[in-house]
Amino acid sequence: MTSSSDIFKEHLEFHQVDMRQGWHTPLGYPPGIEQKFLAGCLDEPNKKGNRTRLLRFLPGARTETPFVHDYWEEVYLLEGDLIVGDTLSETTSYGPHTYACRPPGAFHGPFRSTAGCLLLEIHYY
């Protein structure tokens, strides 16, 4: 049996998502990359929970180093372009309706976007 403290996603029916407000730059990310939480809570120190978020890159935004984390990550590119890799090595460009599923410990990135992009991400332990 689960208690209310074990439930990290609330019951949400269809509702309009305000795409103009509620965005902020995630800790450790450069300006031009912003997130908006849709549901859930990821408790990284205690390694439990899950969250769904939107992540957007403004045109020209980029990260400089690869990422690695200890939770699962699913990413769906809704719109725009996402370039994986850096200019010093091989790069691959992806467009809308592409998907990635990464297990804990998988290195990924760095990332950049020429025109900007919008990603739907699900993170969970």
Backbone as a chain_set.jsonl record, in Angstrom:
{"seq": "MTSSSDIFKEHLEFHQVDMRQGWHTPLGYPPGIEQKFLAGCLDEPNKKGNRTRLLRFLPGARTETPFVHDYWEEVYLLEGDLIVGDTLSETTSYGPHTYACRPPGAFHGPFRSTAGCLLLEIHYY", "coords": {"N": [[0.842, -1.186, 0.0], [0.5, 2.249, -0.721], [1.417, 5.421, 0.582], [0.283, 8.857, 0.817], [2.591, 10.348, 0.711], [4.197, 8.858, -0.908], [3.281, 9.18, -3.437], [3.976, 10.83, -6.319], [2.959, 12.091, -8.519], [0.25, 14.031, -9.394], [-3.303, 13.685, -9.943], [-4.35, 14.798, -12.943], [-6.577, 16.216, -15.129], [-7.365, 16.913, -18.617], [-6.194, 20.097, -19.416], [-5.576, 23.513, -20.196], [-2.297, 24.392, -21.021], [-0.259, 26.944, -19.997], [1.779, 28.435, -22.099], [3.246, 30.726, -22.059], [4.044, 31.596, -19.533], [5.753, 30.684, -16.423], [8.171, 29.463, -16.938], [11.597, 28.574, -16.308], [15.176, 28.724, -15.974], [16.889, 25.708, -15.677], [18.848, 24.581, -12.873], [22.299, 24.792, -13.292], [22.2, 24.913, -16.04], [22.793, 26.764, -19.091], [21.849, 30.209, -19.91], [18.952, 30.639, -22.004], [17.983, 28.131, -22.176], [15.19, 26.588, -20.953], [12.868, 25.342, -18.52], [9.644, 23.886, -17.831], [7.583, 22.623, -15.476], [5.249, 19.987, -15.625], [4.006, 17.88, -14.242], [4.401, 15.947, -11.229], [7.242, 15.056, -9.109], [10.632, 14.892, -8.741], [12.706, 13.39, -6.6], [15.77, 13.682, -6.154], [17.931, 13.463, -4.164], [16.958, 11.362, -2.522], [16.499, 9.445, -4.361], [13.988, 8.809, -5.674], [10.691, 8.958, -7.11], [9.162, 10.837, -9.839], [8.913, 12.884, -12.773], [7.345, 15.057, -15.14], [8.218, 17.189, -17.706], [8.439, 20.159, -19.735], [11.002, 21.145, -21.885], [12.733, 23.767, -23.264], [14.742, 25.055, -25.885], [15.946, 28.113, -26.741], [16.436, 29.857, -29.873], [19.704, 29.222, -31.021], [20.671, 28.44, -28.521], [22.744, 26.47, -26.326], [24.382, 23.674, -24.76], [27.424, 22.939, -23.021], [28.802, 20.662, -22.144], [28.629, 17.037, -21.851], [25.795, 15.299, -20.353], [25.012, 13.318, -17.472], [23.035, 11.244, -15.463], [21.357, 9.74, -12.608], [18.853, 8.62, -13.04], [16.113, 7.34, -15.049], [15.406, 8.594, -18.323], [13.154, 9.844, -20.637], [12.718, 11.277, -23.773], [10.995, 13.337, -25.998], [11.019, 14.957, -28.993], [9.217, 17.636, -29.765], [8.976, 19.94, -31.432], [10.996, 21.893, -33.714], [14.635, 21.957, -33.965], [17.223, 19.789, -32.843], [20.532, 19.419, -32.028], [22.912, 17.029, -31.487], [25.951, 16.527, -29.907], [29.207, 18.063, -30.38], [30.975, 20.804, -31.939], [33.566, 19.992, -32.245], [33.629, 17.337, -32.632], [31.832, 14.559, -34.04], [28.499, 15.35, -35.054], [24.927, 15.069, -34.776], [21.84, 15.86, -36.179], [18.479, 16.312, -35.195], [14.971, 16.235, -35.845], [11.467, 17.198, -35.474], [9.306, 14.863, -33.781], [11.013, 12.836, -32.963], [12.631, 10.538, -30.744], [14.065, 9.586, -27.595], [15.265, 7.212, -25.219], [16.776, 6.9, -22.216], [18.843, 5.043, -20.059], [19.73, 5.06, -16.51], [22.908, 6.55, -15.886], [23.752, 6.893, -18.514], [25.697, 8.682, -20.751], [25.066, 11.736, -22.421], [24.686, 14.257, -24.947], [26.911, 17.067, -25.626], [24.278, 19.533, -26.282], [22.592, 21.481, -28.799], [20.664, 24.032, -30.455], [19.644, 25.311, -33.507], [17.387, 26.743, -34.569], [15.795, 26.723, -32.366], [13.916, 24.685, -30.029], [11.414, 22.401, -28.725], [10.972, 20.175, -26.148], [9.512, 17.242, -24.736], [9.853, 15.774, -21.681], [10.289, 12.927, -19.59], [11.161, 11.898, -16.447], [12.39, 9.44, -14.2], [12.847, 7.248, -11.341]], "CA": [[0.0, 0.0, 0.0], [1.279, 3.481, -0.785], [0.882, 6.571, 1.31], [0.269, 10.069, -0.019], [3.962, 10.853, 0.554], [4.839, 8.051, -1.938], [2.707, 9.542, -4.728], [4.679, 12.018, -6.783], [2.223, 12.739, -9.605], [-1.14, 14.278, -9.071], [-4.297, 13.399, -10.98], [-4.624, 16.003, -13.724], [-7.351, 16.027, -16.346], [-6.968, 17.841, -19.672], [-6.285, 21.514, -19.097], [-4.724, 24.347, -21.041], [-0.966, 24.68, -20.482], [0.15, 28.319, -20.316], [3.117, 28.361, -22.685], [3.907, 32.025, -21.944], [4.538, 31.844, -18.172], [6.148, 29.54, -15.617], [9.442, 28.901, -17.404], [12.807, 29.023, -15.624], [16.396, 28.017, -16.362], [17.268, 24.696, -14.682], [20.13, 24.73, -12.195], [23.428, 24.264, -14.042], [22.018, 25.098, -17.482], [23.073, 28.128, -19.535], [20.689, 30.99, -20.353], [18.415, 30.235, -23.299], [17.362, 26.818, -22.015], [14.207, 26.786, -19.891], [11.973, 24.229, -18.245], [8.328, 24.131, -17.246], [7.108, 21.36, -14.933], [3.858, 19.665, -15.896], [3.49, 17.018, -13.174], [5.328, 15.109, -10.492], [8.361, 15.565, -8.316], [11.774, 13.989, -8.752], [13.469, 13.552, -5.367], [17.09, 13.138, -6.497], [18.715, 12.996, -3.009], [16.435, 10.087, -2.016], [16.39, 8.564, -5.521], [12.631, 8.312, -5.891], [9.769, 9.882, -7.742], [9.153, 11.013, -11.282], [8.382, 14.185, -13.194], [7.168, 15.343, -16.559], [8.494, 18.608, -17.931], [8.783, 20.672, -21.053], [12.304, 21.809, -21.914], [12.868, 24.457, -24.549], [15.973, 25.745, -26.258], [15.723, 29.275, -27.585], [17.347, 29.781, -31.02], [21.123, 29.394, -30.733], [21.058, 27.959, -27.185], [23.593, 25.282, -26.348], [25.085, 23.22, -23.558], [28.844, 22.784, -23.353], [29.343, 19.364, -21.744], [27.631, 15.965, -21.78], [25.057, 15.086, -19.114], [24.806, 11.963, -16.974], [22.261, 11.284, -14.218], [21.077, 8.41, -12.057], [17.455, 8.263, -13.251], [15.693, 7.126, -16.425], [14.947, 9.79, -19.017], [12.552, 9.689, -21.956], [12.664, 12.601, -24.403], [10.298, 13.401, -27.278], [11.207, 16.266, -29.615], [7.927, 18.072, -30.291], [9.144, 20.881, -32.55], [12.309, 22.526, -33.841], [15.807, 21.124, -34.267], [18.138, 19.517, -31.732], [21.801, 18.899, -32.526], [23.603, 16.298, -30.424], [27.392, 16.501, -30.148], [29.779, 19.403, -30.421], [31.629, 21.133, -33.208], [34.89, 19.382, -32.306], [33.469, 15.925, -32.965], [30.666, 14.282, -34.88], [27.212, 15.837, -34.581], [23.745, 14.549, -35.438], [20.713, 16.769, -36.032], [17.183, 15.647, -35.126], [13.813, 17.091, -36.041], [10.262, 16.834, -34.736], [8.8, 13.492, -33.686], [12.08, 11.891, -32.677], [12.491, 10.067, -29.363], [15.193, 8.911, -26.948], [15.038, 6.634, -23.891], [18.122, 6.73, -21.67], [18.906, 4.46, -18.727], [20.629, 5.751, -15.591], [24.331, 6.44, -16.175], [24.06, 7.095, -19.935], [26.188, 10.013, -21.114], [24.368, 12.286, -23.585], [25.0, 15.658, -25.19], [26.191, 18.316, -25.426], [23.15, 19.8, -27.161], [22.367, 22.849, -29.248], [19.558, 24.17, -31.391], [19.789, 26.459, -34.392], [16.134, 27.503, -34.651], [15.046, 26.531, -31.13], [13.152, 23.443, -30.01], [10.589, 22.106, -27.565], [11.071, 18.77, -25.797], [8.729, 16.694, -23.638], [10.734, 14.85, -20.972], [9.799, 12.186, -18.438], [12.282, 11.41, -15.641], [11.908, 8.578, -13.114], [13.729, 6.249, -10.728]], "C": [[0.886, 1.247, 0.0], [0.601, 4.562, 0.031], [0.922, 7.783, 0.394], [1.668, 10.63, -0.217], [4.732, 10.06, -0.503], [4.354, 8.416, -3.339], [3.316, 10.863, -5.18], [4.006, 12.693, -7.974], [0.765, 12.841, -9.203], [-2.038, 13.895, -10.231], [-4.633, 14.719, -11.666], [-5.418, 15.624, -14.964], [-6.863, 17.021, -17.395], [-7.202, 19.272, -19.217], [-5.32, 22.265, -20.008], [-3.395, 24.607, -20.33], [-0.583, 26.076, -20.949], [1.593, 28.284, -20.806], [3.879, 29.682, -22.577], [4.568, 32.235, -20.585], [4.973, 30.543, -17.507], [7.429, 28.859, -16.045], [10.585, 29.415, -16.541], [13.992, 28.161, -16.082], [16.748, 26.993, -15.297], [18.651, 24.975, -14.104], [21.23, 24.069, -13.026], [23.311, 24.387, -15.551], [22.356, 26.539, -17.854], [21.787, 28.89, -19.855], [20.244, 30.539, -21.739], [17.826, 28.839, -23.294], [16.471, 26.921, -20.786], [13.322, 25.564, -19.749], [10.663, 24.713, -17.656], [7.828, 22.77, -16.78], [5.625, 21.193, -15.217], [3.246, 18.841, -14.761], [4.647, 16.317, -12.471], [6.406, 15.854, -9.753], [9.459, 14.514, -8.341], [12.624, 14.312, -7.532], [14.84, 12.907, -5.578], [17.902, 12.698, -5.279], [18.264, 11.631, -2.475], [16.165, 9.07, -3.125], [15.004, 7.932, -5.649], [11.795, 9.391, -6.563], [9.909, 9.918, -9.247], [8.604, 12.393, -11.598], [8.244, 14.208, -14.701], [7.387, 16.833, -16.737], [8.596, 18.886, -19.417], [10.146, 21.341, -20.915], [12.406, 22.475, -23.272], [14.241, 25.102, -24.662], [15.545, 26.927, -27.101], [16.701, 29.197, -28.757], [18.79, 30.099, -30.617], [21.575, 28.885, -29.38], [21.844, 26.662, -27.295], [24.086, 24.934, -24.955], [26.524, 22.94, -23.973], [29.405, 21.391, -23.067], [28.242, 18.308, -21.756], [26.985, 15.902, -20.392], [25.12, 13.604, -18.744], [24.029, 12.102, -15.668], [21.86, 9.874, -13.829], [19.612, 8.004, -12.163], [17.213, 8.022, -14.741], [15.214, 8.447, -17.018], [14.382, 9.389, -20.379], [12.342, 11.085, -22.517], [11.987, 12.48, -25.765], [10.433, 14.822, -27.802], [9.917, 16.66, -30.33], [8.065, 18.975, -31.51], [10.55, 21.447, -32.539], [13.399, 21.531, -34.192], [16.658, 20.964, -33.015], [19.373, 18.851, -32.308], [22.534, 18.291, -31.345], [25.065, 16.175, -30.813], [27.92, 17.92, -30.163], [30.541, 19.608, -31.716], [33.014, 20.519, -33.333], [34.823, 17.9, -32.653], [32.231, 15.765, -33.838], [29.388, 14.821, -34.24], [26.098, 15.167, -35.384], [22.6, 15.494, -35.149], [19.405, 15.975, -36.093], [16.076, 16.672, -35.28], [12.624, 16.58, -35.248], [9.92, 15.347, -34.839], [9.927, 12.469, -33.651], [12.109, 11.668, -31.173], [13.785, 9.429, -28.888], [14.732, 8.373, -25.601], [16.403, 6.267, -23.333], [18.068, 6.112, -20.278], [19.798, 5.289, -17.81], [22.087, 5.517, -15.99], [24.721, 6.654, -17.629], [24.521, 8.537, -20.172], [25.462, 10.463, -22.379], [24.638, 13.782, -23.689], [26.451, 15.814, -25.571], [25.141, 18.532, -26.52], [23.164, 21.257, -27.606], [21.2, 22.847, -30.22], [19.759, 25.434, -32.212], [18.549, 27.342, -34.351], [15.34, 27.499, -33.347], [14.273, 25.226, -31.197], [12.357, 23.326, -28.715], [10.589, 20.598, -27.359], [10.081, 18.436, -24.685], [9.605, 15.639, -22.986], [10.015, 14.213, -19.789], [11.022, 11.608, -17.738], [11.732, 10.558, -14.509], [13.01, 7.644, -12.608], [13.081, 4.898, -10.822]], "O": [[1.919, 1.271, 0.668], [-0.624, 4.607, 0.151], [1.524, 7.74, -0.679], [1.918, 11.319, -1.206], [5.787, 10.501, -0.958], [4.96, 8.001, -4.327], [3.185, 11.883, -4.505], [4.442, 13.764, -8.397], [0.145, 11.882, -8.743], [-1.583, 13.792, -11.37], [-5.141, 15.644, -11.033], [-4.973, 14.797, -15.761], [-6.035, 17.88, -17.093], [-8.267, 19.612, -18.703], [-4.36, 21.69, -20.522], [-3.381, 24.999, -19.163], [-0.583, 26.361, -22.146], [2.519, 28.123, -20.011], [5.045, 29.75, -22.967], [5.549, 32.971, -20.486], [4.621, 29.451, -17.953], [7.74, 27.774, -15.555], [10.556, 30.56, -16.09], [13.82, 27.023, -16.518], [16.895, 27.352, -14.128], [19.514, 25.539, -14.777], [21.098, 22.91, -13.419], [24.232, 24.005, -16.273], [22.223, 27.439, -17.026], [20.741, 28.272, -20.05], [21.063, 30.11, -22.552], [17.237, 28.405, -24.284], [16.931, 27.294, -19.707], [13.058, 24.848, -20.715], [10.578, 25.791, -17.067], [7.664, 21.859, -17.591], [4.842, 22.131, -15.07], [2.104, 19.076, -14.366], [5.72, 16.122, -13.042], [6.481, 17.082, -9.761], [9.218, 13.359, -7.99], [13.2, 15.396, -7.445], [15.051, 11.746, -5.23], [18.525, 11.638, -5.339], [19.09, 10.836, -2.026], [15.667, 7.975, -2.867], [14.858, 6.712, -5.72], [12.151, 10.57, -6.577], [10.659, 9.148, -9.848], [7.91, 12.997, -10.78], [8.925, 13.485, -15.429], [6.814, 17.644, -16.01], [8.806, 17.99, -20.235], [10.406, 22.028, -19.928], [12.194, 21.84, -24.305], [14.81, 25.61, -23.695], [14.838, 26.747, -28.092], [17.721, 28.518, -28.639], [19.06, 31.106, -29.962], [22.775, 28.896, -29.106], [21.648, 25.867, -28.214], [24.193, 25.797, -24.084], [26.802, 22.727, -25.154], [30.386, 20.984, -23.689], [27.059, 18.641, -21.681], [27.542, 16.38, -19.403], [25.264, 12.746, -19.615], [24.33, 12.977, -14.856], [22.002, 8.934, -14.611], [19.174, 7.115, -11.432], [18.003, 8.444, -15.586], [14.685, 9.305, -16.311], [15.032, 8.698, -21.163], [11.848, 11.973, -21.822], [12.353, 11.633, -26.58], [10.017, 15.777, -27.146], [9.569, 16.092, -31.365], [7.359, 18.8, -32.503], [11.214, 21.483, -31.503], [13.132, 20.42, -34.651], [16.795, 21.898, -32.224], [19.274, 17.835, -32.996], [22.752, 18.951, -30.329], [25.381, 15.762, -31.929], [27.162, 18.873, -29.979], [30.722, 18.672, -32.494], [33.588, 20.522, -34.422], [35.847, 17.279, -32.935], [31.663, 16.749, -34.312], [29.222, 14.753, -33.022], [26.302, 14.752, -36.524], [22.4, 15.894, -34.002], [19.243, 15.085, -36.928], [16.226, 17.831, -34.892], [12.748, 15.649, -34.452], [10.204, 14.683, -35.836], [9.821, 11.384, -34.224], [11.659, 12.523, -30.411], [14.51, 8.81, -29.667], [13.912, 8.992, -24.922], [17.107, 5.429, -23.897], [17.337, 6.592, -19.411], [20.549, 6.138, -18.289], [22.455, 4.411, -16.387], [25.907, 6.605, -17.955], [23.817, 9.487, -19.832], [25.264, 9.672, -23.302], [24.797, 14.48, -22.687], [27.15, 14.829, -25.813], [25.112, 17.829, -27.531], [23.666, 22.139, -26.91], [20.801, 21.805, -30.739], [20.016, 26.505, -31.661], [18.648, 28.548, -34.124], [14.329, 28.191, -33.232], [14.002, 24.713, -32.283], [12.593, 24.05, -27.747], [10.253, 19.836, -28.266], [9.84, 19.253, -23.797], [10.054, 14.707, -23.654], [9.243, 14.862, -19.084], [11.826, 10.911, -18.357], [10.714, 10.909, -13.913], [13.953, 7.303, -13.322], [13.65, 3.907, -10.367]]}, "num_chains": 1, "name": "protein.A"}
